[in-house]
């Protein structure tokens, strides 16, 4: 009789963590630049960050992305951690750069974002629950601006703000569908002027995007000052956070949140965990500061972008790399036999038996992502994240399919074996980088019209047959171009489960229609958000939230967190 496998939580609890300064020493970060938050996590001071961002020494940048996610599981963060550990194992000085987990998925259905099995970031419970308080600071800064906006209107509205055209929304780091659309300031004149309002989840807020794209305190301040919150009555001129005199206090709230966080893997390798925008409704990448810091102190940096390559990788390339001047050297596309079976039409409850035909059919989804990554001039490797029920024939079907597509595939067992299970992947990635074939370029130029940018992503990446924007969308895009925002990149908000806007349309759909229902300007983050299909910027909890299974033992151990 085999022993029951340990849960992620049990594995994390059994880990032997090193003091955080020892982890910093691995990257030659002096003690005076390490601000400990307890024994096993810390922030890195901005003066050290500034020094490294100005340092011409640059490591090699590896992006980990994936096929479109399914309920069968893919393991993108787990693979990121496993690859980073494996690169260190083969003697490559490597730092891992990840996003911080949101409480919404932790208490909802997806779970945390610390990896899994023997490829995890620790301390897992602290990382998934409050960490260093960055998300709370982002939420407070966002809502401070909202409060000052409504307060300005209440005390006379000197800026002549049109309350019908207030675009700034409140946020909280929780899935709460009841707050998507609300009416506030009810209860009488003392409470202000009633108006329609709403909440987004914190990871979809512009403040989160600004924090992740800023390169210094000065840059953070500039971006926050440039946030547009409303328009004036009559001439409809933009009203910015600077005019409300809110930026200074907002930056004060975010001062420590701007500093990147350092933690470790189960194998005591360094991990920068900083920022956490969702990729389905935001730009899906960790902070520019953390990534550039990693490149300044390590020879290799492994980072990830949320969900499938149609979302996370595209935004990593077209927004983050474009704005930060990053040039990725390789990409790893994570796939599983189970997920490819689902893309091949097999229901989740029937994934157990061998089904090579379904794997082969589902390869269309993986092929789409390989093709898309190559369009950016970045050479890909496929990581087959191993599950115990996978058969040799199913794995071979993926290997053969990838070979025909001109991409090497590697079977990885890091979940159960840690770095040893991803050693072949690490060597394959290093060999690919050493060939020097990377020639990164964004998908579209800055001067392309906004609607054309949306159409380019839709046709080139999603293989849509048509983009169908509402009239209000085309009018708004024309207005944004007239205001001088036409050179900004676009951030598509859509379902993560499909290349289309229909989450049920798996595989590699073509000829579908991309419905664009709304456009939002993020003037501080410096991109334009196109909201497509039925995607919501404030998710809801599932019928049975993960929170229902959580409790705390008398000794303080949290049970049910994953």
C-alpha positions as CSV (number, residue, x, y, z in Angstrom):
1,X,0.0,0.0,0.0
2,X,1.5,3.3,-1.0
3,X,1.6,6.3,1.3
4,X,-0.8,9.1,0.6
5,X,1.1,11.9,-1.2
6,X,1.9,14.9,1.0
7,X,-0.1,18.1,0.3
8,X,1.6,21.3,-0.8
9,X,0.9,22.6,2.7
10,X,2.5,19.6,4.4
11,X,5.6,19.9,2.1
12,X,5.9,23.6,2.8
13,X,5.5,23.1,6.6
14,X,8.3,20.5,6.5
15,X,10.8,22.8,4.8
16,X,14.0,24.0,6.4
17,X,14.1,27.7,5.7
18,X,17.3,29.8,5.8
19,X,17.5,33.3,7.4
20,X,16.6,35.8,4.6
21,X,20.0,37.4,4.8
22,X,21.7,34.2,3.7
23,X,19.4,34.2,0.7
24,X,20.4,37.8,-0.1
25,X,24.0,36.8,0.2
26,X,23.5,34.4,-2.7
27,X,23.0,37.5,-4.8
28,X,25.6,39.7,-3.1
29,X,22.9,42.0,-1.6
30,X,24.5,43.7,1.4
31,X,22.8,43.5,4.8
32,X,22.2,47.2,4.9
33,X,20.0,46.9,1.8
34,X,17.9,44.1,3.2
35,X,14.9,45.1,5.3
36,X,13.7,41.9,7.1
37,X,10.0,41.3,7.6
38,X,10.4,38.5,10.1
39,X,13.0,35.8,9.6
40,X,12.2,34.6,6.1
41,X,11.1,37.5,4.0
42,X,12.5,41.0,3.3
43,X,12.3,44.0,1.2
44,X,15.2,45.4,-0.8
45,X,16.0,49.1,-0.4
46,X,15.4,51.4,-3.3
47,X,19.0,52.8,-3.3
48,X,20.3,49.3,-4.0
49,X,17.5,48.8,-6.7
50,X,18.5,52.1,-8.3
51,X,22.2,51.1,-8.4
52,X,21.4,47.8,-10.0
53,X,18.9,49.2,-12.5
54,X,21.7,51.5,-13.7
55,X,24.2,48.6,-13.8
56,X,25.0,47.6,-17.4
57,X,25.4,43.9,-16.3
58,X,22.4,42.1,-17.5
59,X,21.4,38.4,-17.0
60,X,19.5,36.3,-19.4
61,X,15.7,36.6,-19.2
62,X,13.4,33.5,-19.5
63,X,9.7,33.8,-19.6
64,X,7.5,30.9,-18.5
65,X,4.0,30.9,-20.0
66,X,1.5,28.1,-20.8
67,X,-1.4,26.8,-22.9
68,X,-4.9,28.1,-22.1
69,X,-5.7,26.9,-18.5
70,X,-8.2,24.2,-17.8
71,X,-9.6,22.6,-14.7
72,X,-7.2,19.8,-15.3
73,X,-4.2,21.9,-14.3
74,X,-1.1,23.2,-16.0
75,X,1.4,24.2,-13.3
76,X,3.0,27.4,-14.7
77,X,4.2,28.8,-11.4
78,X,5.3,25.3,-10.3
79,X,7.4,25.0,-13.5
80,X,8.8,28.5,-13.0
81,X,10.1,27.6,-9.5
82,X,11.2,24.1,-10.7
83,X,13.2,25.6,-13.6
84,X,14.8,28.3,-11.4
85,X,15.8,25.6,-8.8
86,X,17.2,23.4,-11.6
87,X,19.3,26.2,-13.1
88,X,20.8,26.8,-9.7
89,X,21.3,23.0,-9.4
90,X,23.4,23.0,-12.6
91,X,25.5,25.9,-11.4
92,X,23.8,28.8,-13.0
93,X,23.4,31.9,-10.7
94,X,19.6,32.3,-11.0
95,X,16.9,34.4,-9.5
96,X,13.2,33.7,-9.9
97,X,10.7,36.6,-10.3
98,X,7.0,36.0,-9.5
99,X,3.8,37.9,-8.9
100,X,2.3,38.2,-5.4
101,X,-0.9,36.1,-4.9
102,X,-4.3,37.8,-4.6
103,X,-6.7,36.9,-1.8
104,X,-9.5,36.6,-4.4
105,X,-8.2,33.3,-5.9
106,X,-6.9,32.1,-2.5
107,X,-10.4,32.2,-1.0
108,X,-12.1,31.4,-4.3
109,X,-11.3,28.4,-6.5
110,X,-7.8,28.8,-8.1
111,X,-5.8,28.7,-4.8
112,X,-2.6,30.6,-4.1
113,X,0.4,31.3,-6.3
114,X,3.4,29.8,-4.5
115,X,4.0,26.8,-6.8
116,X,3.3,23.2,-5.7
117,X,4.8,19.9,-4.6
118,X,8.6,20.2,-4.2
119,X,8.8,23.3,-6.4
120,X,7.4,25.9,-4.1
121,X,8.1,29.3,-2.7
122,X,8.1,29.6,1.1
123,X,6.9,30.7,3.6
124,X,3.8,29.6,1.6
125,X,1.1,30.7,4.1
126,X,2.6,34.2,4.6
127,X,3.1,34.7,0.9
128,X,-0.5,33.7,0.1
129,X,-2.2,35.6,2.9
130,X,-0.8,39.1,3.8
131,X,2.9,38.9,2.8
132,X,4.5,42.3,3.3
133,X,1.2,44.3,2.9
134,X,1.8,45.5,-0.7
135,X,-1.7,44.7,-1.9
136,X,-3.2,46.5,1.1
137,X,-1.2,49.6,0.3
138,X,-2.3,49.5,-3.3
139,X,-5.9,49.2,-2.3
140,X,-5.6,52.1,0.2
141,X,-3.9,54.3,-2.3
142,X,-6.6,53.5,-4.9
143,X,-9.4,54.2,-2.4
144,X,-7.7,57.3,-1.1
145,X,-7.9,58.8,-4.5
146,X,-11.6,57.8,-4.8
147,X,-12.3,59.4,-1.4
148,X,-10.5,62.6,-2.3
149,X,-12.4,62.8,-5.6
150,X,-15.8,62.5,-3.9
151,X,-14.7,64.9,-1.1
152,X,-13.7,67.5,-3.7
153,X,-17.1,67.3,-5.3
154,X,-18.8,67.5,-1.9
155,X,-16.9,70.7,-0.9
156,X,-17.9,72.8,-3.9
157,X,-16.4,71.0,-7.0
158,X,-13.8,73.7,-7.8
159,X,-12.6,71.6,-10.7
160,X,-16.1,71.5,-12.3
161,X,-16.1,67.7,-12.4
162,X,-19.0,66.1,-14.2
163,X,-20.1,63.4,-11.8
164,X,-21.7,61.5,-14.6
165,X,-18.2,61.1,-16.1
166,X,-16.2,59.9,-13.1
167,X,-14.2,56.9,-14.3
168,X,-12.2,56.1,-11.2
169,X,-13.5,53.0,-9.4
170,X,-12.8,51.7,-5.9
171,X,-11.1,48.3,-5.3
172,X,-10.6,45.5,-2.8
173,X,-8.5,42.3,-3.0
174,X,-11.5,40.0,-2.8
175,X,-13.9,38.3,-5.2
176,X,-17.2,40.1,-4.5
177,X,-19.7,40.3,-7.3
178,X,-22.1,42.4,-5.2
179,X,-19.7,45.3,-5.5
180,X,-19.4,45.4,-9.3
181,X,-22.0,48.1,-9.8
182,X,-23.2,50.1,-6.8
183,X,-24.8,53.5,-6.0
184,X,-22.9,55.4,-3.3
185,X,-23.4,58.6,-1.2
186,X,-27.0,57.6,-0.3
187,X,-28.6,58.7,3.0
188,X,-28.9,62.5,2.7
189,X,-26.9,65.6,1.8
190,X,-24.3,65.0,4.5
191,X,-23.1,61.9,2.6
192,X,-22.4,63.7,-0.7
193,X,-23.9,63.5,-4.1
194,X,-25.4,60.0,-5.0
195,X,-23.9,58.5,-8.2
196,X,-23.2,55.2,-9.8
197,X,-19.9,53.6,-8.8
198,X,-18.3,50.2,-8.7
199,X,-15.4,48.1,-7.4
200,X,-12.6,46.2,-9.3
201,X,-10.5,43.6,-7.7
202,X,-7.2,45.2,-6.5
203,X,-5.1,43.2,-9.0
204,X,-7.1,44.8,-11.9
205,X,-6.6,48.4,-10.6
206,X,-4.5,51.0,-12.4
207,X,-2.5,51.5,-9.2
208,X,-1.4,47.9,-9.3
209,X,-0.3,48.4,-13.0
210,X,1.5,51.6,-12.1
211,X,3.4,50.0,-9.3
212,X,4.5,47.1,-11.5
213,X,5.6,49.4,-14.4
214,X,7.3,52.1,-12.4
215,X,11.1,52.2,-12.2
216,X,11.7,54.6,-9.4
217,X,9.9,56.7,-6.8
218,X,10.0,59.6,-9.2
219,X,8.5,57.5,-12.0
220,X,5.8,56.3,-9.5
221,X,5.0,59.9,-8.6
222,X,4.8,61.0,-12.2
223,X,2.5,58.1,-13.2
224,X,0.1,58.6,-10.2
225,X,-0.1,62.4,-11.0
226,X,-1.1,61.5,-14.5
227,X,-4.0,59.3,-13.5
228,X,-7.2,60.5,-15.1
229,X,-10.2,60.1,-12.8
230,X,-13.0,62.1,-14.5
231,X,-13.9,64.8,-17.1
232,X,-15.1,68.3,-16.5
233,X,-18.6,69.5,-17.3
234,X,-19.1,71.2,-20.7
235,X,-15.7,71.0,-22.3
236,X,-15.0,67.5,-21.0
237,X,-11.4,68.1,-20.1
238,X,-9.5,65.3,-18.2
239,X,-9.2,65.7,-14.5
240,X,-6.0,64.1,-13.1
241,X,-5.0,63.0,-9.6
242,X,-2.5,65.8,-9.6
243,X,-5.3,68.4,-9.8
244,X,-7.0,66.8,-6.8
245,X,-3.7,67.1,-4.9
246,X,-3.9,63.4,-4.1
247,X,-0.6,62.1,-5.6
248,X,1.7,63.0,-2.7
249,X,-0.3,61.1,-0.1
250,X,-0.8,58.1,-2.5
251,X,2.9,57.8,-3.0
252,X,3.5,58.0,0.7
253,X,1.1,55.0,1.1
254,X,3.0,53.1,-1.6
255,X,6.5,54.1,-0.5
256,X,7.4,50.7,1.0
257,X,5.2,48.7,-1.5
258,X,7.5,49.9,-4.3
259,X,10.4,48.0,-2.8
260,X,10.7,44.4,-4.2
261,X,10.3,41.5,-1.8
262,X,12.8,38.6,-1.4
263,X,11.9,35.1,-0.3
264,X,13.2,31.6,-1.1
265,X,12.2,28.3,-2.7
266,X,12.1,25.0,-0.8
267,X,15.7,24.5,-2.0
268,X,16.7,27.9,-0.6
269,X,17.1,29.7,-3.9
270,X,16.3,33.4,-4.2
271,X,12.9,34.6,-5.4
272,X,11.7,38.2,-5.9
273,X,7.9,38.3,-5.5
274,X,6.5,41.7,-6.3
275,X,3.3,43.0,-7.7
276,X,0.4,40.9,-9.0
277,X,-1.8,42.1,-11.8
278,X,-4.1,39.4,-13.2
279,X,-3.5,38.6,-16.9
280,X,-7.1,38.1,-17.9
281,X,-8.2,41.6,-16.8
282,X,-4.8,43.4,-16.4
283,X,-1.3,43.1,-17.8
284,X,-0.3,39.9,-15.9
285,X,3.4,40.5,-15.0
286,X,5.4,41.0,-11.9
287,X,7.1,44.4,-11.4
288,X,9.7,45.9,-13.8
289,X,11.7,46.8,-10.7
290,X,11.9,43.2,-9.5
291,X,12.7,41.8,-12.9
292,X,15.4,44.4,-13.6
293,X,16.9,43.9,-10.1
294,X,17.1,40.1,-10.8
295,X,18.8,40.8,-14.1
296,X,21.3,43.0,-12.3
297,X,22.3,40.4,-9.6
298,X,21.9,37.1,-11.4
299,X,23.1,35.5,-14.6
300,X,19.6,34.0,-15.4
301,X,16.2,35.3,-14.4
302,X,13.1,33.1,-14.7
303,X,9.8,34.9,-14.6
304,X,6.2,34.1,-15.5
305,X,3.2,35.8,-17.0
306,X,-0.3,34.9,-16.1
307,X,-2.6,32.4,-17.8
308,X,-2.0,31.3,-21.4
309,X,0.4,32.8,-23.8
310,X,-2.5,34.5,-25.6
311,X,-2.9,36.8,-22.6
312,X,0.1,36.8,-20.2
313,X,2.9,36.3,-22.8
314,X,1.4,38.8,-25.3
315,X,1.1,41.4,-22.5
316,X,4.6,40.6,-21.2
317,X,6.0,41.2,-24.7
318,X,3.8,44.1,-25.9
319,X,3.5,46.1,-22.6
320,X,6.1,45.2,-20.1
321,X,9.1,44.5,-22.4
322,X,8.1,47.4,-24.7
323,X,8.0,49.9,-21.8
324,X,10.9,48.5,-19.8
325,X,13.3,47.9,-22.7
326,X,13.5,44.2,-21.8
327,X,14.6,41.6,-24.4
328,X,13.7,38.0,-23.5
329,X,16.1,35.3,-24.4
330,X,13.8,32.3,-24.3
331,X,10.3,31.2,-23.4
332,X,9.0,28.0,-21.8
333,X,5.5,27.0,-22.6
334,X,4.0,24.7,-20.0
335,X,1.5,22.0,-21.0
336,X,0.1,18.8,-19.4
337,X,-1.3,15.6,-20.9
338,X,-4.4,16.2,-18.9
339,X,-5.0,19.7,-20.1
340,X,-4.4,18.8,-23.7
341,X,-6.9,16.0,-23.4
342,X,-9.5,18.6,-22.3
343,X,-8.6,20.8,-25.3
344,X,-9.1,17.6,-27.3
345,X,-12.7,17.3,-26.1
346,X,-12.4,15.0,-23.0
347,X,-14.5,16.0,-19.9
348,X,-12.5,16.4,-16.7
349,X,-14.1,13.3,-15.1
350,X,-12.9,11.1,-18.0
351,X,-9.2,12.2,-18.1
352,X,-7.9,9.1,-16.4
353,X,-7.7,6.5,-19.2
354,X,-5.1,6.7,-21.9
355,X,-6.3,8.7,-24.9
356,X,-3.6,9.5,-27.4
357,X,-6.1,10.7,-30.0
358,X,-7.4,13.4,-27.6
359,X,-3.9,14.5,-26.8
360,X,-3.1,14.8,-30.5
361,X,-6.3,16.8,-31.1
362,X,-5.6,19.0,-28.1
363,X,-2.1,19.7,-29.5
364,X,-3.8,22.4,-31.6
365,X,-3.9,24.6,-28.6
366,X,-0.2,24.1,-27.8
367,X,0.7,24.6,-31.5
368,X,-1.1,28.0,-31.4
369,X,0.9,29.2,-28.5
370,X,4.2,28.0,-30.0
371,X,3.4,29.8,-33.2
372,X,2.5,33.0,-31.3
373,X,5.6,33.1,-29.1
374,X,7.8,32.7,-32.2
375,X,6.0,35.8,-33.7
376,X,7.8,37.9,-31.1
377,X,11.2,36.6,-32.1
378,X,11.5,34.5,-28.9
379,X,12.5,30.8,-29.2
380,X,10.3,28.5,-27.2
381,X,10.8,25.2,-25.3
382,X,7.8,23.1,-24.2
383,X,7.8,21.8,-20.6
384,X,5.5,18.8,-20.2
385,X,4.5,19.0,-16.5
386,X,4.2,15.4,-15.5
387,X,1.2,13.8,-13.8
388,X,1.5,10.2,-12.4
389,X,-1.4,9.0,-14.6
390,X,0.4,10.1,-17.9
391,X,1.3,7.3,-20.2
392,X,4.4,7.0,-22.3
393,X,2.3,7.0,-25.5
394,X,0.5,10.3,-24.5
395,X,3.8,12.0,-23.6
396,X,5.3,10.8,-26.9
397,X,2.4,12.3,-28.8
398,X,3.3,15.7,-27.4
399,X,7.0,15.2,-28.1
400,X,6.3,14.2,-31.7
401,X,3.8,17.0,-32.2
402,X,6.3,19.6,-30.9
403,X,9.1,18.3,-33.1
404,X,6.9,18.8,-36.1
405,X,6.4,22.4,-34.9
406,X,10.1,23.1,-34.6
407,X,10.0,23.2,-30.8
408,X,11.8,20.8,-28.4
409,X,9.6,19.3,-25.6
410,X,11.0,18.1,-22.3
411,X,9.2,15.9,-19.7
412,X,9.5,17.6,-16.3
413,X,8.9,16.0,-12.8
414,X,9.8,18.9,-10.6
415,X,6.5,18.6,-8.7
416,X,7.6,15.3,-7.2
417,X,11.4,15.6,-7.5
418,X,12.2,19.3,-7.1
419,X,15.1,20.6,-9.1
420,X,16.3,17.1,-10.1
421,X,13.0,16.7,-12.0
422,X,13.6,19.8,-14.1
423,X,17.4,19.5,-14.7
424,X,16.9,18.4,-18.4
425,X,14.6,21.4,-18.9
426,X,17.3,23.7,-17.4
427,X,20.0,22.4,-19.7
428,X,17.7,22.6,-22.7
429,X,16.9,26.2,-22.0
430,X,20.6,27.2,-21.5
431,X,21.5,25.5,-24.7
432,X,18.7,27.3,-26.5
433,X,19.8,30.7,-25.1
434,X,23.5,30.0,-26.0
435,X,22.5,29.6,-29.7
436,X,21.7,33.3,-29.7
437,X,18.6,33.0,-31.9
438,X,16.4,35.4,-29.9
439,X,15.5,38.5,-31.8
440,X,12.7,40.1,-29.7
441,X,10.2,42.5,-31.3
442,X,6.7,43.6,-30.2
443,X,3.7,42.6,-32.3
444,X,2.8,46.1,-33.4
445,X,4.4,49.6,-33.6
446,X,3.6,52.4,-31.2
447,X,2.1,54.6,-33.9
448,X,-0.5,52.1,-35.1
449,X,-4.1,53.3,-34.4
450,X,-5.6,51.9,-31.2
451,X,-8.4,49.9,-33.0
452,X,-5.8,48.5,-35.4
453,X,-3.7,47.4,-32.4
454,X,-6.8,45.5,-31.0
455,X,-7.4,44.0,-34.4
456,X,-3.8,42.9,-34.8
457,X,-3.8,41.1,-31.4
458,X,-7.2,39.6,-32.3
459,X,-6.2,38.3,-35.7
460,X,-2.5,37.4,-35.1
461,X,-2.8,36.0,-31.6
462,X,-6.4,34.9,-31.1
463,X,-7.0,34.0,-34.8
464,X,-10.3,35.9,-34.7
465,X,-12.1,36.5,-38.0
466,X,-13.5,39.9,-36.9
467,X,-13.4,42.5,-34.2
468,X,-16.8,43.9,-33.3
469,X,-16.5,47.0,-31.1
470,X,-19.6,48.8,-29.8
471,X,-20.1,52.3,-31.2
472,X,-19.3,53.7,-27.8
473,X,-15.9,51.9,-28.0
474,X,-15.0,53.3,-31.5
475,X,-16.1,56.8,-30.3
476,X,-13.9,56.5,-27.2
477,X,-10.9,55.2,-29.1
478,X,-11.2,58.1,-31.5
479,X,-11.4,60.5,-28.5
480,X,-8.3,58.9,-26.8
481,X,-6.3,59.4,-30.0
482,X,-7.4,63.0,-30.2
483,X,-6.3,63.5,-26.6
484,X,-2.8,62.2,-27.5
485,X,-3.0,58.6,-26.2
486,X,-3.0,56.8,-29.6
487,X,0.6,55.7,-29.1
488,X,-0.1,53.6,-26.0
489,X,-0.2,49.8,-26.1
490,X,-3.5,48.0,-25.6
491,X,-4.3,45.5,-22.8
492,X,-7.0,43.0,-23.7
493,X,-9.3,41.9,-20.9
494,X,-11.0,38.6,-21.9
495,X,-11.5,35.1,-20.7
496,X,-8.4,33.1,-20.0
497,X,-9.9,29.7,-20.9
498,X,-10.1,30.2,-24.7
499,X,-8.4,32.1,-27.5
500,X,-11.9,33.5,-28.1
501,X,-14.2,35.4,-25.8
502,X,-16.2,32.2,-25.2
503,X,-14.7,30.2,-22.3
504,X,-16.3,27.0,-23.7
505,X,-14.5,27.2,-27.0
506,X,-11.4,25.2,-26.3
507,X,-8.6,24.0,-28.6
508,X,-7.5,26.5,-31.3
509,X,-10.7,28.3,-32.6
510,X,-10.5,30.4,-35.7
511,X,-12.8,32.9,-37.4
512,X,-14.6,33.9,-34.2
513,X,-15.7,37.4,-33.4
514,X,-13.9,39.4,-30.7
515,X,-16.7,41.5,-29.0
516,X,-15.2,44.7,-27.5
517,X,-17.8,46.2,-25.1
518,X,-15.8,48.9,-23.2
519,X,-12.5,50.8,-23.3
520,X,-10.8,52.2,-20.3
521,X,-7.8,54.6,-20.3
522,X,-5.0,53.9,-17.8
523,X,-3.1,57.2,-18.3
524,X,-0.8,56.6,-15.4
525,X,0.0,53.0,-16.3
526,X,0.2,54.2,-20.0
527,X,-1.9,51.6,-21.7
528,X,-5.5,51.3,-22.9
529,X,-7.7,48.5,-21.7
530,X,-10.2,46.8,-24.1
531,X,-12.8,44.8,-22.2
532,X,-14.1,42.0,-24.3
533,X,-16.9,39.5,-24.1
534,X,-18.4,38.8,-20.6
535,X,-15.1,39.2,-18.6
536,X,-15.6,41.0,-15.3
537,X,-13.0,43.3,-13.6
538,X,-14.5,42.1,-10.2
539,X,-14.7,38.3,-10.1
540,X,-17.2,36.4,-8.0
541,X,-16.8,33.5,-5.7
542,X,-17.7,30.0,-6.9
543,X,-20.6,27.9,-5.5
544,X,-18.2,26.3,-3.0
545,X,-15.3,28.7,-2.2
546,X,-12.0,27.4,-1.0
547,X,-12.5,29.6,2.1
548,X,-15.1,27.1,3.3
549,X,-12.4,24.5,3.9
550,X,-10.0,26.7,5.8
551,X,-9.4,26.7,9.6
552,X,-6.7,27.4,12.1
553,X,-5.2,24.8,14.5
554,X,-4.6,25.8,18.1
555,X,-0.9,26.0,17.4
556,X,-1.6,28.6,14.6
557,X,-1.2,26.4,11.6
558,X,-3.6,27.2,8.8
559,X,-5.3,24.2,7.2
560,X,-6.9,24.2,3.8
561,X,-4.7,26.9,2.2
562,X,-3.1,25.8,-1.1
